[in-house]
Amino acid sequence: MDWGGIIENTFRGLIGEQFIYFGLAAIGLNMHFGYTGLLNFGQAVFMAAGAYGLSMAVATLGLNFWWGLLLGIVVFPLILAAIMGVPTLRLRADYLAIVTIAASEMFRIIARSPSLDRWTGSSDGLTAFAKTFYEFSPYDTQERYFFGLFIGNQMWVVTVGWVVLALVVGAVYLMMRSPWGRVLKAIREDEDAARSLGKNAYWFKMQALALGGVFGALGGMLRAIGTQSAQPQSFITDVTFFAWVALILGGAAKVGGPVVGAAVLYAILNFTDIFLRNSVADGWMPEWLMTGTQVGQVRFMLIGLALILLAAFRPQGIFGSKEEMALDDR
């Protein structure tokens, strides 16, 4: 059993690229559900907006990298928030849930359409749009960094990702302590009471939807930069599921909850993957029970079991509270 490799991969899941991408996506969901009570089941579409905003600007439209950042972080997420929010946010919470699921799948299907190959790259997606980003890297592409966990380009993505994550967490902390943040919580607890105090609940919910979408777009953009590819299959429904797991695991309506949840989730995923593969390879796991090709499915079964136990014994997550998990869906 390669315990060194197991510990290394587990630690990489705890602090690495996947944790950063989904930590940002989960922070966006926390802004939607945790603080405002909005049921967004299509966070993947906001992540896709960030990825395709950058990649289409550079690879398709021939704009520079900085215009791509503007399109991916601001323009595309705000347009999506308006499209999904305007017809639904005056209605019950479940209408937004339905619309976000539909929007996520529609975007993925449209992006992979052969008729849009010139713009989105169809099923193959878009590449060669992150060169400017890596030109700023201070790391040698042939060297390994941080105890040998990351090569040069990966270390640059992780460094920038940690900075972005820290800035977003700090911004959310300040916003939730402001009068604006207290209005969001009031809307989540009792929208009618907030309206009676003269607050435009619809406008505040629209702002929360857009801001959470921007955070999700940041995660999707960093994921596209890290993989140097924007593909429709990178933003399937499972992506939203993982962001929700990170949020619920860490605790909704807690500033650090989504970050801790994402770190724990990917540490567990990496640990179970490498541990089970080593167990099969070393003969610790009998073939009648599991083979190497079944490891991927089994580890997700274990995650599912862990979620069932979490829902049964601590539904509020690691740092959350049961009161914060309550939702008024009127």
DRENDO-1510 file (C-alpha; in Angstrom, 1 decimal, always signed):
<recs>
REC; n; res; u; v; w
REC; 1; MET; +0.0; +0.0; +0.0 .
REC; 2; ASP; +1.5; +3.3; -1.1 .
REC; 3; TRP; +0.6; +5.4; +1.9 .
REC; 4; GLY; +2.8; +8.3; +0.7 .
REC; 5; GLY; +0.8; +8.5; -2.5 .
REC; 6; ILE; -2.5; +8.2; -0.6 .
REC; 7; ILE; -1.6; +11.1; +1.8 .
REC; 8; GLU; -0.3; +13.2; -1.1 .
REC; 9; ASN; -3.4; +12.8; -3.2 .
REC; 10; THR; -5.7; +13.4; -0.2 .
REC; 11; PHE; -3.8; +16.7; +0.6 .
REC; 12; ARG; -4.0; +17.7; -3.0 .
REC; 13; GLY; -7.8; +17.3; -2.9 .
REC; 14; LEU; -7.8; +19.4; +0.2 .
REC; 15; ILE; -6.1; +22.4; -1.3 .
REC; 16; GLY; -5.9; +21.8; -5.0 .
REC; 17; GLU; -7.6; +23.0; -8.2 .
REC; 18; GLN; -10.9; +21.1; -7.9 .
REC; 19; PHE; -11.4; +22.4; -4.4 .
REC; 20; ILE; -10.9; +26.0; -5.6 .
REC; 21; TYR; -13.3; +25.7; -8.5 .
REC; 22; PHE; -16.1; +24.1; -6.5 .
REC; 23; GLY; -15.4; +26.3; -3.5 .
REC; 24; LEU; -16.2; +29.3; -5.5 .
REC; 25; ALA; -19.3; +27.7; -7.1 .
REC; 26; ALA; -20.5; +26.7; -3.6 .
REC; 27; ILE; -20.0; +30.3; -2.3 .
REC; 28; GLY; -22.3; +31.4; -5.1 .
REC; 29; LEU; -24.9; +28.9; -4.1 .
REC; 30; ASN; -24.5; +30.1; -0.5 .
REC; 31; MET; -25.4; +33.6; -1.7 .
REC; 32; HIS; -28.5; +32.2; -3.4 .
REC; 33; PHE; -29.8; +29.6; -1.0 .
REC; 34; GLY; -27.9; +30.1; +2.3 .
REC; 35; TYR; -28.5; +33.9; +2.6 .
REC; 36; THR; -31.5; +34.6; +0.3 .
REC; 37; GLY; -33.4; +31.4; +0.2 .
REC; 38; LEU; -33.2; +31.0; -3.6 .
REC; 39; LEU; -33.2; +27.4; -5.0 .
REC; 40; ASN; -30.7; +27.4; -7.8 .
REC; 41; PHE; -30.3; +23.9; -9.2 .
REC; 42; GLY; -28.3; +25.1; -12.3 .
REC; 43; GLN; -25.1; +26.6; -10.9 .
REC; 44; ALA; -23.3; +24.8; -13.7 .
REC; 45; VAL; -24.7; +27.2; -16.2 .
REC; 46; PHE; -23.1; +30.2; -14.4 .
REC; 47; MET; -19.8; +28.3; -14.3 .
REC; 48; ALA; -20.2; +27.6; -18.0 .
REC; 49; ALA; -20.9; +31.3; -18.6 .
REC; 50; GLY; -17.5; +32.2; -17.0 .
REC; 51; ALA; -15.7; +29.5; -19.0 .
REC; 52; TYR; -17.3; +30.3; -22.4 .
REC; 53; GLY; -17.2; +34.0; -21.8 .
REC; 54; LEU; -13.5; +33.9; -21.6 .
REC; 55; SER; -12.9; +31.2; -24.2 .
REC; 56; MET; -15.3; +32.6; -26.8 .
REC; 57; ALA; -13.9; +36.1; -26.4 .
REC; 58; VAL; -10.3; +35.0; -27.1 .
REC; 59; ALA; -10.6; +31.9; -29.3 .
REC; 60; THR; -13.7; +32.9; -31.3 .
REC; 61; LEU; -14.0; +36.7; -31.3 .
REC; 62; GLY; -10.3; +37.4; -31.3 .
REC; 63; LEU; -10.5; +39.8; -28.3 .
REC; 64; ASN; -7.7; +40.0; -25.8 .
REC; 65; PHE; -7.6; +38.1; -22.5 .
REC; 66; TRP; -8.8; +41.0; -20.4 .
REC; 67; TRP; -12.0; +41.5; -22.5 .
REC; 68; GLY; -12.6; +37.8; -22.0 .
REC; 69; LEU; -12.4; +38.3; -18.2 .
REC; 70; LEU; -15.0; +41.1; -18.4 .
REC; 71; LEU; -17.3; +38.9; -20.5 .
REC; 72; GLY; -16.9; +35.8; -18.4 .
REC; 73; ILE; -17.1; +37.4; -14.9 .
REC; 74; VAL; -19.6; +40.2; -15.5 .
REC; 75; VAL; -21.5; +40.3; -18.8 .
REC; 76; PHE; -22.5; +36.6; -19.3 .
REC; 77; PRO; -23.5; +35.9; -15.7 .
REC; 78; LEU; -25.5; +39.1; -15.4 .
REC; 79; ILE; -27.4; +38.3; -18.6 .
REC; 80; LEU; -28.1; +34.8; -17.4 .
REC; 81; ALA; -29.3; +36.1; -14.0 .
REC; 82; ALA; -31.7; +38.5; -15.8 .
REC; 83; ILE; -33.0; +35.8; -18.1 .
REC; 84; MET; -33.7; +33.4; -15.3 .
REC; 85; GLY; -34.6; +35.8; -12.6 .
REC; 86; VAL; -37.0; +38.3; -14.2 .
REC; 87; PRO; -39.8; +35.8; -14.9 .
REC; 88; THR; -39.4; +33.7; -11.7 .
REC; 89; LEU; -38.3; +35.8; -8.7 .
REC; 90; ARG; -41.7; +37.2; -8.1 .
REC; 91; LEU; -43.0; +33.6; -7.8 .
REC; 92; ARG; -42.4; +30.8; -5.4 .
REC; 93; ALA; -38.9; +29.4; -4.9 .
REC; 94; ASP; -39.5; +26.2; -6.8 .
REC; 95; TYR; -40.1; +28.1; -10.0 .
REC; 96; LEU; -36.5; +29.4; -10.0 .
REC; 97; ALA; -35.3; +25.8; -9.3 .
REC; 98; ILE; -37.2; +24.5; -12.4 .
REC; 99; VAL; -35.9; +27.4; -14.6 .
REC; 100; THR; -32.3; +27.0; -13.5 .
REC; 101; ILE; -32.3; +23.2; -14.2 .
REC; 102; ALA; -33.7; +23.9; -17.6 .
REC; 103; ALA; -31.3; +26.7; -18.4 .
REC; 104; SER; -28.3; +24.6; -17.4 .
REC; 105; GLU; -29.3; +21.8; -19.7 .
REC; 106; MET; -30.3; +24.1; -22.6 .
REC; 107; PHE; -27.0; +25.8; -22.5 .
REC; 108; ARG; -25.1; +22.5; -22.6 .
REC; 109; ILE; -27.1; +21.2; -25.4 .
REC; 110; ILE; -26.9; +24.4; -27.4 .
REC; 111; ALA; -23.2; +24.7; -26.9 .
REC; 112; ARG; -22.5; +21.2; -28.2 .
REC; 113; SER; -24.7; +21.8; -31.3 .
REC; 114; PRO; -22.7; +21.2; -34.6 .
REC; 115; SER; -24.3; +24.3; -36.1 .
REC; 116; LEU; -22.5; +26.4; -33.5 .
REC; 117; ASP; -19.1; +24.8; -34.0 .
REC; 118; ARG; -17.6; +28.1; -35.2 .
REC; 119; TRP; -18.6; +29.8; -31.9 .
REC; 120; THR; -18.5; +27.2; -29.2 .
REC; 121; GLY; -16.4; +24.4; -30.7 .
REC; 122; SER; -19.4; +22.1; -30.5 .
REC; 123; SER; -18.7; +18.9; -28.5 .
REC; 124; ASP; -14.9; +19.4; -28.7 .
REC; 125; GLY; -15.1; +22.8; -27.0 .
REC; 126; LEU; -12.6; +25.6; -27.2 .
REC; 127; THR; -8.9; +25.6; -26.4 .
REC; 128; ALA; -5.9; +27.9; -26.7 .
REC; 129; PHE; -7.4; +30.9; -24.8 .
REC; 130; ALA; -5.3; +31.0; -21.6 .
REC; 131; LYS; -1.9; +31.8; -23.0 .
REC; 132; THR; -1.9; +35.3; -21.5 .
REC; 133; PHE; -2.7; +34.0; -18.1 .
REC; 134; TYR; +0.2; +31.6; -18.1 .
REC; 135; GLU; +2.6; +34.3; -19.4 .
REC; 136; PHE; +2.3; +35.9; -16.0 .
REC; 137; SER; +3.3; +32.8; -14.1 .
REC; 138; PRO; +6.5; +33.1; -12.0 .
REC; 139; TYR; +6.8; +29.3; -11.8 .
REC; 140; ASP; +9.0; +27.1; -14.0 .
REC; 141; THR; +6.8; +24.8; -16.1 .
REC; 142; GLN; +9.2; +21.9; -15.6 .
REC; 143; GLU; +9.5; +22.2; -11.8 .
REC; 144; ARG; +7.3; +20.8; -9.0 .
REC; 145; TYR; +6.2; +23.0; -6.1 .
REC; 146; PHE; +4.6; +22.8; -2.7 .
REC; 147; PHE; +6.0; +19.5; -1.6 .
REC; 148; GLY; +5.9; +18.2; -5.1 .
REC; 149; LEU; +2.1; +18.4; -5.4 .
REC; 150; PHE; +1.9; +20.8; -8.4 .
REC; 151; ILE; +3.9; +21.4; -11.5 .
REC; 152; GLY; +4.5; +25.0; -12.6 .
REC; 153; ASN; +1.3; +25.8; -14.5 .
REC; 154; GLN; -0.8; +24.0; -11.9 .
REC; 155; MET; +0.9; +25.9; -9.1 .
REC; 156; TRP; +0.1; +29.2; -10.9 .
REC; 157; VAL; -3.6; +28.3; -11.1 .
REC; 158; VAL; -3.7; +27.2; -7.5 .
REC; 159; THR; -1.9; +30.4; -6.4 .
REC; 160; VAL; -4.3; +32.7; -8.3 .
REC; 161; GLY; -7.3; +30.5; -7.2 .
REC; 162; TRP; -6.4; +30.9; -3.6 .
REC; 163; VAL; -6.1; +34.6; -3.9 .
REC; 164; VAL; -9.4; +34.9; -5.7 .
REC; 165; LEU; -11.0; +32.6; -3.1 .
REC; 166; ALA; -9.7; +34.6; -0.2 .
REC; 167; LEU; -11.0; +37.9; -1.8 .
REC; 168; VAL; -14.4; +36.4; -2.4 .
REC; 169; VAL; -14.7; +35.0; +1.1 .
REC; 170; GLY; -13.6; +38.4; +2.5 .
REC; 171; ALA; -16.2; +40.2; +0.3 .
REC; 172; VAL; -19.0; +37.9; +1.4 .
REC; 173; TYR; -18.1; +38.4; +5.0 .
REC; 174; LEU; -18.2; +42.2; +4.7 .
REC; 175; MET; -21.4; +42.1; +2.6 .
REC; 176; MET; -23.3; +39.9; +5.1 .
REC; 177; ARG; -22.4; +42.2; +8.0 .
REC; 178; SER; -23.7; +45.2; +6.1 .
REC; 179; PRO; -27.3; +46.4; +6.0 .
REC; 180; TRP; -27.6; +44.9; +2.5 .
REC; 181; GLY; -26.7; +41.5; +3.8 .
REC; 182; ARG; -29.2; +41.8; +6.7 .
REC; 183; VAL; -32.0; +42.6; +4.2 .
REC; 184; LEU; -31.1; +39.3; +2.3 .
REC; 185; LYS; -31.4; +37.3; +5.5 .
REC; 186; ALA; -34.7; +39.0; +6.3 .
REC; 187; ILE; -36.1; +38.1; +2.9 .
REC; 188; ARG; -35.0; +34.5; +3.4 .
REC; 189; GLU; -36.7; +34.4; +6.8 .
REC; 190; ASP; -39.9; +36.2; +5.9 .
REC; 191; GLU; -40.3; +37.9; +2.6 .
REC; 192; ASP; -43.6; +39.4; +3.5 .
REC; 193; ALA; -42.2; +41.0; +6.6 .
REC; 194; ALA; -39.3; +42.5; +4.6 .
REC; 195; ARG; -41.8; +43.9; +2.1 .
REC; 196; SER; -43.8; +45.5; +4.9 .
REC; 197; LEU; -40.7; +47.4; +6.0 .
REC; 198; GLY; -40.4; +48.9; +2.5 .
REC; 199; LYS; -37.7; +46.6; +1.1 .
REC; 200; ASN; -38.0; +45.7; -2.6 .
REC; 201; ALA; -37.6; +42.0; -2.1 .
REC; 202; TYR; -37.6; +41.3; -5.9 .
REC; 203; TRP; -34.7; +43.7; -6.5 .
REC; 204; PHE; -32.7; +42.3; -3.6 .
REC; 205; LYS; -33.2; +38.7; -4.8 .
REC; 206; MET; -32.2; +39.7; -8.3 .
REC; 207; GLN; -28.9; +41.2; -6.9 .
REC; 208; ALA; -28.2; +38.1; -4.9 .
REC; 209; LEU; -28.9; +35.8; -7.9 .
REC; 210; ALA; -26.5; +37.9; -10.1 .
REC; 211; LEU; -23.8; +38.1; -7.4 .
REC; 212; GLY; -23.9; +34.4; -6.7 .
REC; 213; GLY; -23.8; +33.8; -10.5 .
REC; 214; VAL; -20.6; +35.9; -10.7 .
REC; 215; PHE; -19.0; +33.8; -8.0 .
REC; 216; GLY; -19.9; +30.6; -9.9 .
REC; 217; ALA; -18.6; +32.2; -13.1 .
REC; 218; LEU; -15.3; +32.8; -11.4 .
REC; 219; GLY; -15.1; +29.1; -10.5 .
REC; 220; GLY; -16.0; +28.0; -14.0 .
REC; 221; MET; -13.5; +30.4; -15.6 .
REC; 222; LEU; -10.7; +29.1; -13.3 .
REC; 223; ARG; -11.6; +25.6; -14.2 .
REC; 224; ALA; -11.4; +26.3; -17.9 .
REC; 225; ILE; -8.1; +28.0; -17.5 .
REC; 226; GLY; -6.8; +25.1; -15.4 .
REC; 227; THR; -7.8; +22.5; -17.9 .
REC; 228; GLN; -7.1; +24.9; -20.8 .
REC; 229; SER; -10.4; +23.8; -22.3 .
REC; 230; ALA; -14.1; +24.9; -22.2 .
REC; 231; GLN; -16.3; +21.9; -23.1 .
REC; 232; PRO; -20.0; +21.4; -22.7 .
REC; 233; GLN; -19.6; +18.1; -20.9 .
REC; 234; SER; -17.5; +19.9; -18.2 .
REC; 235; PHE; -20.7; +21.6; -17.0 .
REC; 236; ILE; -23.2; +18.7; -16.7 .
REC; 237; THR; -25.8; +18.5; -14.0 .
REC; 238; ASP; -23.3; +16.6; -11.7 .
REC; 239; VAL; -21.3; +19.8; -11.5 .
REC; 240; THR; -24.2; +21.6; -9.7 .
REC; 241; PHE; -24.7; +18.5; -7.5 .
REC; 242; PHE; -21.0; +18.7; -6.3 .
REC; 243; ALA; -21.4; +22.4; -5.5 .
REC; 244; TRP; -24.5; +21.6; -3.5 .
REC; 245; VAL; -22.8; +18.8; -1.6 .
REC; 246; ALA; -19.9; +21.2; -0.7 .
REC; 247; LEU; -22.4; +23.8; +0.5 .
REC; 248; ILE; -24.5; +21.4; +2.6 .
REC; 249; LEU; -21.4; +19.6; +3.9 .
REC; 250; GLY; -19.8; +22.8; +5.2 .
REC; 251; GLY; -23.0; +24.5; +6.3 .
REC; 252; ALA; -25.3; +26.9; +4.6 .
REC; 253; ALA; -25.4; +30.6; +5.5 .
REC; 254; LYS; -21.9; +30.4; +7.0 .
REC; 255; VAL; -19.1; +32.4; +5.3 .
REC; 256; GLY; -16.5; +29.6; +5.5 .
REC; 257; GLY; -19.0; +26.7; +5.2 .
REC; 258; PRO; -18.7; +26.3; +1.4 .
REC; 259; VAL; -14.9; +26.5; +1.5 .
REC; 260; VAL; -14.6; +23.9; +4.2 .
REC; 261; GLY; -17.2; +21.7; +2.5 .
REC; 262; ALA; -15.4; +21.8; -0.8 .
REC; 263; ALA; -12.1; +21.0; +0.8 .
REC; 264; VAL; -13.5; +18.0; +2.8 .
REC; 265; LEU; -15.4; +16.7; -0.2 .
REC; 266; TYR; -12.4; +16.6; -2.6 .
REC; 267; ALA; -10.1; +15.3; +0.1 .
REC; 268; ILE; -12.5; +12.4; +0.6 .
REC; 269; LEU; -13.0; +11.8; -3.1 .
REC; 270; ASN; -9.2; +11.7; -3.7 .
REC; 271; PHE; -8.6; +9.5; -0.6 .
REC; 272; THR; -11.3; +6.9; -1.5 .
REC; 273; ASP; -10.1; +6.8; -5.1 .
REC; 274; ILE; -6.4; +6.2; -4.5 .
REC; 275; PHE; -7.0; +4.0; -1.4 .
REC; 276; LEU; -9.4; +1.7; -3.2 .
REC; 277; ARG; -7.1; +1.5; -6.3 .
REC; 278; ASN; -4.2; +0.6; -4.0 .
REC; 279; SER; -6.3; -2.0; -2.2 .
REC; 280; VAL; -7.3; -3.7; -5.4 .
REC; 281; ALA; -3.7; -3.6; -6.9 .
REC; 282; ASP; -2.2; -5.0; -3.7 .
REC; 283; GLY; -4.8; -7.8; -3.3 .
REC; 284; TRP; -6.3; -6.4; -0.2 .
REC; 285; MET; -9.7; -6.2; -2.0 .
REC; 286; PRO; -11.0; -9.6; -3.3 .
REC; 287; GLU; -11.9; -9.6; -7.0 .
REC; 288; TRP; -15.4; -10.9; -6.3 .
REC; 289; LEU; -16.1; -7.8; -4.2 .
REC; 290; MET; -14.5; -5.1; -6.5 .
REC; 291; THR; -12.2; -4.7; -9.4 .
REC; 292; GLY; -10.1; -1.7; -10.5 .
REC; 293; THR; -12.7; -0.7; -13.1 .
REC; 294; GLN; -15.4; -0.4; -10.4 .
REC; 295; VAL; -13.4; +1.9; -8.1 .
REC; 296; GLY; -15.0; +5.1; -9.6 .
REC; 297; GLN; -18.5; +3.9; -9.0 .
REC; 298; VAL; -17.8; +2.5; -5.6 .
REC; 299; ARG; -16.3; +5.7; -4.3 .
REC; 300; PHE; -19.4; +7.7; -5.3 .
REC; 301; MET; -21.5; +5.1; -3.6 .
REC; 302; LEU; -19.5; +5.7; -0.4 .
REC; 303; ILE; -20.0; +9.5; -0.8 .
REC; 304; GLY; -23.8; +8.8; -1.2 .
REC; 305; LEU; -23.8; +6.8; +2.0 .
REC; 306; ALA; -21.9; +9.5; +3.8 .
REC; 307; LEU; -24.5; +12.1; +2.6 .
REC; 308; ILE; -27.3; +9.9; +3.9 .
REC; 309; LEU; -25.6; +9.7; +7.3 .
REC; 310; LEU; -25.0; +13.4; +7.3 .
REC; 311; ALA; -28.7; +14.1; +6.5 .
REC; 312; ALA; -29.8; +11.8; +9.3 .
REC; 313; PHE; -27.4; +12.9; +12.0 .
REC; 314; ARG; -26.3; +16.4; +11.1 .
REC; 315; PRO; -28.4; +17.9; +8.3 .
REC; 316; GLN; -27.0; +21.4; +9.0 .
REC; 317; GLY; -23.5; +20.4; +8.0 .
REC; 318; ILE; -20.2; +20.9; +9.8 .
REC; 319; PHE; -20.6; +24.6; +10.7 .
REC; 320; GLY; -24.2; +25.2; +9.9 .
REC; 321; SER; -27.3; +25.5; +12.2 .
REC; 322; LYS; -30.7; +24.0; +11.7 .
REC; 323; GLU; -32.3; +27.4; +11.8 .
REC; 324; GLU; -30.2; +28.6; +8.9 .
REC; 325; MET; -31.3; +25.5; +6.9 .
REC; 326; ALA; -35.0; +26.4; +7.2 .
REC; 327; LEU; -36.5; +27.9; +4.1 .
REC; 328; ASP; -39.7; +29.9; +3.6 .
REC; 329; ASP; -40.7; +29.1; +0.0 .
REC; 330; ARG; -43.7; +31.4; -0.2 .
</recs>
